[in-house]
Amino acid sequence: MNTRREWLIAAGLIILALIPSLAGAVRVGEIAADAPVTSANARFMEMPLPVVVHIIGALVYSLIGAFQFLPGLRRRHLGWHRFAGRYLLVPAGLAVALTGLWMTAYYDAPPIDGLALQISRYVVGVLMAMSIVLALVAIARRDIPQHGAWMIRAYALAMGAGTQVLTSAPFAILFGAPDEFWRLVQMDAGWLINIVAAEVIIRRTILRRRPAGLPREHTVAA
Ligand code: HEM
């Protein structure tokens, strides 16, 4: 992969993360400034710690994480890849998933976020945390292809927050606020698109580079 293409991928991932990250920065600013409590922000103002940890974790994970997937950068700066993964991205990714689960369980969600969306969030939060743990297990066994595949899955699930902006904003502009059903469709579509994209990328890069005649465990990382 040439350097220009690699940087385009990183830029694309950062652009995808930008809108939820900006929304998060606004929410943290509102909490820090002790803004007036409204029905829209009451849950965040009453219990700010989980959402603040979630948003800071999401900023670190999505922005720094984008660079972990660039093969050239990884090869040239393996020390940075290991340092960032171990001390920044694994803690940040687990914080995002676990606070996401915590908020799903304990925040008083708006009526439009029904039970089915709550179940989707539990599934996504558990899958994301599990993918990070499986990526760690794989690297402890020096299984680099599986490490890469699980990290791609974890990142794709987290970046559902970005894709959800694309699956919901056009409909909000055209038709206004969705009802509970359409809200679920728009949110689940964001996660599903990313899950499918991740599996396609894993098959096209990591699995395709398996040397001819060798079984799967000999696949080399992208
Ligand atoms: C990098 C990825 C992510 C970003 C950038 C992100 C961003 C945000 C932001 C900005 C908020 C605050 C929303 C507001 O102020 O109204 C939020 C809330 C929330 N996030 Fe995430 N998030 C990410 C990943 C996840 C994941 C993987 C889950 C899975 C469980 C999740 C679950 C939640 C929940 C349950 C809330 C509270 C929603 C509410 O009560 O309205 N997030 N997220």
Residues whose N, C-alpha, C, O or C-beta is under 5 A from the ligand:
A	BS01	HEM	P20 S21 A23 G24 R27 A58 S62 V96 A97 G100 L101 M103 T104 Y107 A109 R121 V124 G125 M128 L157 A158 M159 A161
